[in-house]
Amino acid sequence: MNNRFLVLASVALMLGSTAYAAGTVGCDEKLTNALNECQRIVGSLRADKAGQMRVFASDGSEFTAGQAQWMKGQLRLVAKACADGDVADATRRLADVQELLQEHHRSFT
């Protein structure tokens, strides 16, 4: 039962992220690529258990649960701004998310 749920949830997530990225029609390729890269990292932020205060991204970066939720909300607003043709707002919001990601980035050297 759990495996079936995980498979269905994974498929739904993939379909949702594809539709989400398709909403960036009004933005140029550079902005869309930057958005997709941020979505990949922010999308990997998952709490391992309910109520977890710290979450980790696929690149090893550590965030609070509040920061993760804020970034997810900002990326939704970026996609909406692109769909609405408001490139300036999309660029500003994406830069804010990229700044937070950069501040928490962990390099593996």
Biotite code that builds the C-alpha atoms (Angstrom):
import biotite.structure as struc

atoms = struc.array([
    struc.Atom([0.000, 0.000, 0.000], chain_id="A", res_id=1, res_name="MET", atom_name="CA", element="C"),
    struc.Atom([2.767, 2.455, 0.910], chain_id="A", res_id=2, res_name="ASN", atom_name="CA", element="C"),
    struc.Atom([4.690, 1.704, -2.288], chain_id="A", res_id=3, res_name="ASN", atom_name="CA", element="C"),
    struc.Atom([1.602, 2.362, -4.387], chain_id="A", res_id=4, res_name="ARG", atom_name="CA", element="C"),
    struc.Atom([1.091, 5.686, -2.611], chain_id="A", res_id=5, res_name="PHE", atom_name="CA", element="C"),
    struc.Atom([4.725, 6.686, -3.146], chain_id="A", res_id=6, res_name="LEU", atom_name="CA", element="C"),
    struc.Atom([4.539, 5.882, -6.852], chain_id="A", res_id=7, res_name="VAL", atom_name="CA", element="C"),
    struc.Atom([1.303, 7.823, -7.275], chain_id="A", res_id=8, res_name="LEU", atom_name="CA", element="C"),
    struc.Atom([2.665, 10.759, -5.303], chain_id="A", res_id=9, res_name="ALA", atom_name="CA", element="C"),
    struc.Atom([5.843, 10.778, -7.401], chain_id="A", res_id=10, res_name="SER", atom_name="CA", element="C"),
    struc.Atom([3.889, 10.753, -10.655], chain_id="A", res_id=11, res_name="VAL", atom_name="CA", element="C"),
    struc.Atom([1.617, 13.542, -9.420], chain_id="A", res_id=12, res_name="ALA", atom_name="CA", element="C"),
    struc.Atom([4.645, 15.592, -8.378], chain_id="A", res_id=13, res_name="LEU", atom_name="CA", element="C"),
    struc.Atom([6.313, 15.158, -11.769], chain_id="A", res_id=14, res_name="MET", atom_name="CA", element="C"),
    struc.Atom([3.152, 16.104, -13.633], chain_id="A", res_id=15, res_name="LEU", atom_name="CA", element="C"),
    struc.Atom([2.597, 19.077, -11.358], chain_id="A", res_id=16, res_name="GLY", atom_name="CA", element="C"),
    struc.Atom([6.126, 20.371, -11.796], chain_id="A", res_id=17, res_name="SER", atom_name="CA", element="C"),
    struc.Atom([5.842, 20.032, -15.580], chain_id="A", res_id=18, res_name="THR", atom_name="CA", element="C"),
    struc.Atom([2.631, 22.036, -15.599], chain_id="A", res_id=19, res_name="ALA", atom_name="CA", element="C"),
    struc.Atom([4.194, 24.490, -13.167], chain_id="A", res_id=20, res_name="TYR", atom_name="CA", element="C"),
    struc.Atom([7.181, 25.099, -15.445], chain_id="A", res_id=21, res_name="ALA", atom_name="CA", element="C"),
    struc.Atom([4.886, 25.488, -18.460], chain_id="A", res_id=22, res_name="ALA", atom_name="CA", element="C"),
    struc.Atom([3.416, 28.570, -16.780], chain_id="A", res_id=23, res_name="GLY", atom_name="CA", element="C"),
    struc.Atom([6.612, 30.507, -17.564], chain_id="A", res_id=24, res_name="THR", atom_name="CA", element="C"),
    struc.Atom([5.559, 31.375, -21.120], chain_id="A", res_id=25, res_name="VAL", atom_name="CA", element="C"),
    struc.Atom([6.051, 35.142, -20.693], chain_id="A", res_id=26, res_name="GLY", atom_name="CA", element="C"),
    struc.Atom([9.675, 34.877, -19.519], chain_id="A", res_id=27, res_name="CYS", atom_name="CA", element="C"),
    struc.Atom([12.772, 34.536, -21.647], chain_id="A", res_id=28, res_name="ASP", atom_name="CA", element="C"),
    struc.Atom([14.823, 31.352, -21.803], chain_id="A", res_id=29, res_name="GLU", atom_name="CA", element="C"),
    struc.Atom([17.470, 32.574, -19.349], chain_id="A", res_id=30, res_name="LYS", atom_name="CA", element="C"),
    struc.Atom([14.892, 33.398, -16.673], chain_id="A", res_id=31, res_name="LEU", atom_name="CA", element="C"),
    struc.Atom([13.017, 30.156, -17.309], chain_id="A", res_id=32, res_name="THR", atom_name="CA", element="C"),
    struc.Atom([16.216, 28.117, -16.965], chain_id="A", res_id=33, res_name="ASN", atom_name="CA", element="C"),
    struc.Atom([17.097, 29.910, -13.717], chain_id="A", res_id=34, res_name="ALA", atom_name="CA", element="C"),
    struc.Atom([13.578, 29.254, -12.420], chain_id="A", res_id=35, res_name="LEU", atom_name="CA", element="C"),
    struc.Atom([13.818, 25.560, -13.314], chain_id="A", res_id=36, res_name="ASN", atom_name="CA", element="C"),
    struc.Atom([17.163, 25.270, -11.507], chain_id="A", res_id=37, res_name="GLU", atom_name="CA", element="C"),
    struc.Atom([15.723, 26.903, -8.378], chain_id="A", res_id=38, res_name="CYS", atom_name="CA", element="C"),
    struc.Atom([12.650, 24.664, -8.581], chain_id="A", res_id=39, res_name="GLN", atom_name="CA", element="C"),
    struc.Atom([14.915, 21.612, -8.699], chain_id="A", res_id=40, res_name="ARG", atom_name="CA", element="C"),
    struc.Atom([16.727, 22.610, -5.511], chain_id="A", res_id=41, res_name="ILE", atom_name="CA", element="C"),
    struc.Atom([13.720, 24.002, -3.618], chain_id="A", res_id=42, res_name="VAL", atom_name="CA", element="C"),
    struc.Atom([11.601, 21.043, -4.718], chain_id="A", res_id=43, res_name="GLY", atom_name="CA", element="C"),
    struc.Atom([14.092, 18.711, -3.033], chain_id="A", res_id=44, res_name="SER", atom_name="CA", element="C"),
    struc.Atom([13.427, 20.312, 0.366], chain_id="A", res_id=45, res_name="LEU", atom_name="CA", element="C"),
    struc.Atom([11.456, 17.730, 2.268], chain_id="A", res_id=46, res_name="ARG", atom_name="CA", element="C"),
    struc.Atom([11.005, 17.149, 5.955], chain_id="A", res_id=47, res_name="ALA", atom_name="CA", element="C"),
    struc.Atom([11.956, 13.600, 6.951], chain_id="A", res_id=48, res_name="ASP", atom_name="CA", element="C"),
    struc.Atom([9.372, 13.629, 9.720], chain_id="A", res_id=49, res_name="LYS", atom_name="CA", element="C"),
    struc.Atom([6.426, 15.772, 10.739], chain_id="A", res_id=50, res_name="ALA", atom_name="CA", element="C"),
    struc.Atom([7.332, 18.926, 12.614], chain_id="A", res_id=51, res_name="GLY", atom_name="CA", element="C"),
    struc.Atom([10.960, 18.879, 11.521], chain_id="A", res_id=52, res_name="GLN", atom_name="CA", element="C"),
    struc.Atom([12.482, 22.351, 11.911], chain_id="A", res_id=53, res_name="MET", atom_name="CA", element="C"),
    struc.Atom([15.458, 21.899, 9.557], chain_id="A", res_id=54, res_name="ARG", atom_name="CA", element="C"),
    struc.Atom([15.255, 20.587, 6.018], chain_id="A", res_id=55, res_name="VAL", atom_name="CA", element="C"),
    struc.Atom([18.036, 19.725, 3.600], chain_id="A", res_id=56, res_name="PHE", atom_name="CA", element="C"),
    struc.Atom([18.201, 20.251, -0.161], chain_id="A", res_id=57, res_name="ALA", atom_name="CA", element="C"),
    struc.Atom([19.643, 17.831, -2.705], chain_id="A", res_id=58, res_name="SER", atom_name="CA", element="C"),
    struc.Atom([22.885, 19.838, -2.735], chain_id="A", res_id=59, res_name="ASP", atom_name="CA", element="C"),
    struc.Atom([23.297, 19.532, 1.061], chain_id="A", res_id=60, res_name="GLY", atom_name="CA", element="C"),
    struc.Atom([22.099, 23.054, 1.861], chain_id="A", res_id=61, res_name="SER", atom_name="CA", element="C"),
    struc.Atom([20.225, 23.425, 5.141], chain_id="A", res_id=62, res_name="GLU", atom_name="CA", element="C"),
    struc.Atom([17.148, 25.611, 5.627], chain_id="A", res_id=63, res_name="PHE", atom_name="CA", element="C"),
    struc.Atom([14.481, 26.158, 8.219], chain_id="A", res_id=64, res_name="THR", atom_name="CA", element="C"),
    struc.Atom([11.042, 24.828, 7.361], chain_id="A", res_id=65, res_name="ALA", atom_name="CA", element="C"),
    struc.Atom([9.814, 28.441, 7.149], chain_id="A", res_id=66, res_name="GLY", atom_name="CA", element="C"),
    struc.Atom([12.487, 29.360, 4.616], chain_id="A", res_id=67, res_name="GLN", atom_name="CA", element="C"),
    struc.Atom([11.579, 26.326, 2.531], chain_id="A", res_id=68, res_name="ALA", atom_name="CA", element="C"),
    struc.Atom([7.902, 27.283, 2.498], chain_id="A", res_id=69, res_name="GLN", atom_name="CA", element="C"),
    struc.Atom([8.746, 30.901, 1.652], chain_id="A", res_id=70, res_name="TRP", atom_name="CA", element="C"),
    struc.Atom([10.911, 29.849, -1.296], chain_id="A", res_id=71, res_name="MET", atom_name="CA", element="C"),
    struc.Atom([8.219, 27.504, -2.608], chain_id="A", res_id=72, res_name="LYS", atom_name="CA", element="C"),
    struc.Atom([5.675, 30.324, -2.414], chain_id="A", res_id=73, res_name="GLY", atom_name="CA", element="C"),
    struc.Atom([8.024, 32.762, -4.149], chain_id="A", res_id=74, res_name="GLN", atom_name="CA", element="C"),
    struc.Atom([8.650, 30.313, -6.990], chain_id="A", res_id=75, res_name="LEU", atom_name="CA", element="C"),
    struc.Atom([4.891, 29.940, -7.482], chain_id="A", res_id=76, res_name="ARG", atom_name="CA", element="C"),
    struc.Atom([4.645, 33.735, -7.680], chain_id="A", res_id=77, res_name="LEU", atom_name="CA", element="C"),
    struc.Atom([7.542, 33.839, -10.161], chain_id="A", res_id=78, res_name="VAL", atom_name="CA", element="C"),
    struc.Atom([5.748, 31.376, -12.439], chain_id="A", res_id=79, res_name="ALA", atom_name="CA", element="C"),
    struc.Atom([2.536, 33.393, -12.127], chain_id="A", res_id=80, res_name="LYS", atom_name="CA", element="C"),
    struc.Atom([4.357, 36.646, -12.915], chain_id="A", res_id=81, res_name="ALA", atom_name="CA", element="C"),
    struc.Atom([5.870, 35.036, -16.007], chain_id="A", res_id=82, res_name="CYS", atom_name="CA", element="C"),
    struc.Atom([2.478, 33.767, -17.112], chain_id="A", res_id=83, res_name="ALA", atom_name="CA", element="C"),
    struc.Atom([1.072, 37.282, -16.589], chain_id="A", res_id=84, res_name="ASP", atom_name="CA", element="C"),
    struc.Atom([3.944, 38.832, -18.547], chain_id="A", res_id=85, res_name="GLY", atom_name="CA", element="C"),
    struc.Atom([5.355, 40.690, -15.515], chain_id="A", res_id=86, res_name="ASP", atom_name="CA", element="C"),
    struc.Atom([9.013, 39.886, -16.128], chain_id="A", res_id=87, res_name="VAL", atom_name="CA", element="C"),
    struc.Atom([10.286, 42.567, -13.728], chain_id="A", res_id=88, res_name="ALA", atom_name="CA", element="C"),
    struc.Atom([8.393, 41.075, -10.774], chain_id="A", res_id=89, res_name="ASP", atom_name="CA", element="C"),
    struc.Atom([9.433, 37.553, -11.755], chain_id="A", res_id=90, res_name="ALA", atom_name="CA", element="C"),
    struc.Atom([13.085, 38.599, -11.983], chain_id="A", res_id=91, res_name="THR", atom_name="CA", element="C"),
    struc.Atom([13.016, 40.374, -8.606], chain_id="A", res_id=92, res_name="ARG", atom_name="CA", element="C"),
    struc.Atom([11.366, 37.475, -6.784], chain_id="A", res_id=93, res_name="ARG", atom_name="CA", element="C"),
    struc.Atom([13.655, 34.909, -8.391], chain_id="A", res_id=94, res_name="LEU", atom_name="CA", element="C"),
    struc.Atom([16.716, 36.952, -7.402], chain_id="A", res_id=95, res_name="ALA", atom_name="CA", element="C"),
    struc.Atom([15.517, 36.926, -3.768], chain_id="A", res_id=96, res_name="ASP", atom_name="CA", element="C"),
    struc.Atom([15.205, 33.121, -3.832], chain_id="A", res_id=97, res_name="VAL", atom_name="CA", element="C"),
    struc.Atom([18.585, 32.731, -5.545], chain_id="A", res_id=98, res_name="GLN", atom_name="CA", element="C"),
    struc.Atom([20.183, 34.946, -2.894], chain_id="A", res_id=99, res_name="GLU", atom_name="CA", element="C"),
    struc.Atom([18.844, 32.774, -0.071], chain_id="A", res_id=100, res_name="LEU", atom_name="CA", element="C"),
    struc.Atom([19.936, 29.611, -1.885], chain_id="A", res_id=101, res_name="LEU", atom_name="CA", element="C"),
    struc.Atom([23.417, 31.054, -2.381], chain_id="A", res_id=102, res_name="GLN", atom_name="CA", element="C"),
    struc.Atom([23.689, 32.052, 1.286], chain_id="A", res_id=103, res_name="GLU", atom_name="CA", element="C"),
    struc.Atom([22.994, 28.458, 2.335], chain_id="A", res_id=104, res_name="HIS", atom_name="CA", element="C"),
    struc.Atom([24.848, 26.683, -0.477], chain_id="A", res_id=105, res_name="HIS", atom_name="CA", element="C"),
    struc.Atom([27.176, 23.915, 0.628], chain_id="A", res_id=106, res_name="ARG", atom_name="CA", element="C"),
    struc.Atom([30.006, 23.121, -1.740], chain_id="A", res_id=107, res_name="SER", atom_name="CA", element="C"),
    struc.Atom([31.517, 19.658, -1.672], chain_id="A", res_id=108, res_name="PHE", atom_name="CA", element="C"),
    struc.Atom([35.237, 20.334, -1.947], chain_id="A", res_id=109, res_name="THR", atom_name="CA", element="C"),
])
